[in-house]
Amino acid sequence: MFKALHTQRSLQLAIGFLVGTLFGFLLQKGGVTKYNVIVSQLLFRDFTVVKVMLSAVATGMVGIYLLKGLGLVELQPKFGSVGINVIGGLIFGVGFGILGYCPGTLAGAAGEGSLDALFGGMAGLLIGTGIYAVVYPKVSGTILKKGCYGDVTFPQLLKVNPWFIIIPMVAGITALLVWIERAGL
């Protein structure tokens, strides 16, 4: 079913556009495209962002592995390393700390007309992307390969059925979300 989709680039773009629009709409409805909500999360005053992200992680884990189990998708994990995570985390953290948006919330905020996201954020995103494109070839074989752990998933690493990871993770996330709600955070 999905294999035919791989040859139809215009259909892939249309689906990507529709899914991206839906994602932005849901971020906006969840309230996480507002600068003050994001800053309040960083200050541990409002846990809306954590609730939205943990809900997305739990839903994504279950959804992807259900689709995989039905043979509708194939997982294609990407190469990872400590170097990639540290450098990426620093770049992400600096941008997030300066502007108060991550890439997804930035696009959602720009879509709803937030001028700081539209001009400051999108400009920063484009400049950062350009710098990354120039620097990547110079660092791809060095620091980014430090602490390489390859392209494995946790179930592959632990040699267990994925549901032995997913079920406890979803239960833990659900318990944490219930606790956050009851604590009024």
C-alpha positions in Angstrom: 0.0 0.0 0.0 2.6 2.6 1.1 5.3 1.3 -1.3 3.6 2.9 -4.3 3.6 6.2 -2.3 7.4 6.3 -2.4 7.4 6.9 -6.2 4.9 9.7 -6.1 6.7 12.8 -4.9 3.9 15.3 -5.4 1.6 13.1 -3.4 4.2 12.8 -0.7 4.5 16.6 -0.6 0.7 17.0 -0.4 0.5 14.5 2.5 3.4 16.2 4.2 1.7 19.6 3.9 -1.6 18.3 5.2 0.0 16.5 8.1 2.2 19.5 8.9 -0.9 21.8 8.8 -2.7 19.4 11.2 0.3 19.3 13.5 0.5 23.1 13.6 -3.2 23.3 14.3 -3.0 20.8 17.1 0.0 22.7 18.6 -1.9 25.9 18.5 -5.0 24.3 20.0 -2.8 22.8 22.7 -1.6 26.3 23.6 2.1 25.5 23.0 2.6 28.1 20.3 2.4 30.9 22.8 5.7 32.4 23.9 4.5 32.9 27.5 3.4 29.2 27.8 6.8 28.1 26.6 8.7 30.4 28.9 6.5 29.4 31.8 7.5 25.8 31.0 11.2 26.7 31.1 10.6 28.3 34.5 8.6 25.2 35.7 5.4 27.2 36.2 3.2 25.7 33.5 3.6 22.1 32.3 1.4 22.4 29.2 4.4 21.8 26.8 5.4 18.6 28.8 1.9 17.3 28.7 1.5 17.8 25.0 5.0 16.3 24.2 4.5 13.3 26.5 1.1 12.6 25.0 2.6 12.8 21.5 5.5 10.4 22.5 3.1 7.8 23.9 0.7 8.1 20.9 3.6 8.0 18.5 5.2 4.9 20.1 1.9 2.9 20.0 0.9 4.2 16.5 4.2 3.5 14.8 4.6 0.0 16.2 0.9 -0.9 15.4 1.5 0.2 11.8 4.8 -1.8 11.8 3.0 -4.9 13.2 0.4 -4.6 10.5 3.2 -4.4 7.9 2.2 -1.0 6.7 5.5 0.8 7.6 9.1 -0.1 8.0 11.3 1.5 10.6 14.4 3.3 9.3 16.2 4.5 12.4 19.0 7.0 11.7 22.6 6.7 12.8 23.2 8.2 16.3 26.1 9.2 18.5 26.8 11.1 21.7 28.5 13.8 19.6 25.4 14.3 17.4 23.2 14.5 20.5 25.4 16.9 22.4 26.0 19.3 19.4 22.4 19.1 18.4 21.2 19.6 21.9 23.4 22.7 22.3 22.2 24.2 19.1 18.6 23.5 19.9 19.0 24.7 23.5 20.6 28.0 22.5 17.9 28.8 19.9 15.1 27.7 22.3 16.6 29.7 25.1 17.0 32.9 23.0 13.7 32.9 21.3 11.5 30.6 23.4 10.4 28.4 20.5 11.4 25.0 19.2 11.1 24.4 15.5 7.6 23.0 15.7 6.1 25.6 18.0 8.0 28.3 15.9 6.2 27.2 12.7 2.9 27.1 14.5 3.4 30.5 16.1 4.5 32.0 12.7 1.4 30.4 11.2 -0.9 32.1 13.6 0.8 35.5 13.0 3.3 35.9 15.8 5.8 38.5 14.6 8.7 37.5 16.8 8.3 33.9 15.5 7.8 35.0 11.9 10.7 37.4 11.7 13.2 36.5 14.5 12.5 32.8 14.6 12.2 32.0 10.9 15.3 34.2 10.1 17.2 32.3 12.8 16.0 29.0 11.5 17.2 29.8 8.0 20.5 31.2 9.1 21.1 28.2 11.4 20.3 25.8 8.6 22.7 27.6 6.3 25.5 27.5 8.8 24.8 23.8 9.5 25.0 23.1 5.7 28.4 24.8 5.5 29.8 23.3 8.7 28.5 19.7 8.5 30.9 18.4 5.9 33.8 19.6 8.0 32.6 18.0 11.3 30.6 14.9 10.0 33.6 12.6 10.3 35.0 13.9 13.6 33.0 15.1 16.6 29.7 13.9 15.3 30.9 10.3 15.3 32.1 10.4 18.9 30.3 7.8 21.0 28.6 6.2 18.0 25.8 3.8 18.8 24.6 3.2 15.3 21.1 2.9 14.0 19.4 0.7 16.6 16.2 1.1 18.6 15.9 0.3 22.3 14.0 -3.0 21.6 16.8 -4.0 19.1 19.5 -3.0 21.6 17.8 -5.0 24.4 16.8 -7.8 22.1 13.2 -7.8 23.2 9.8 -7.5 21.6 9.1 -3.8 21.2 5.9 -4.1 23.3 8.0 -5.0 26.3 9.4 -1.4 26.1 6.3 0.4 24.8 3.7 -0.8 27.4 5.8 0.1 30.5 6.8 3.4 28.8 3.2 4.3 28.0 2.1 3.3 31.6 4.9 5.5 33.0 4.0 8.4 30.8 0.3 8.1 31.7 1.2 7.9 35.4 3.4 11.0 35.1 0.6 12.9 33.2 -1.9 12.0 35.9 0.4 13.2 38.6 1.1 16.5 36.8 -2.6 17.1 36.4 -3.4 16.2 40.1 -0.5 18.5 41.2 -2.1 21.3 39.2 1.0 21.9 37.2 
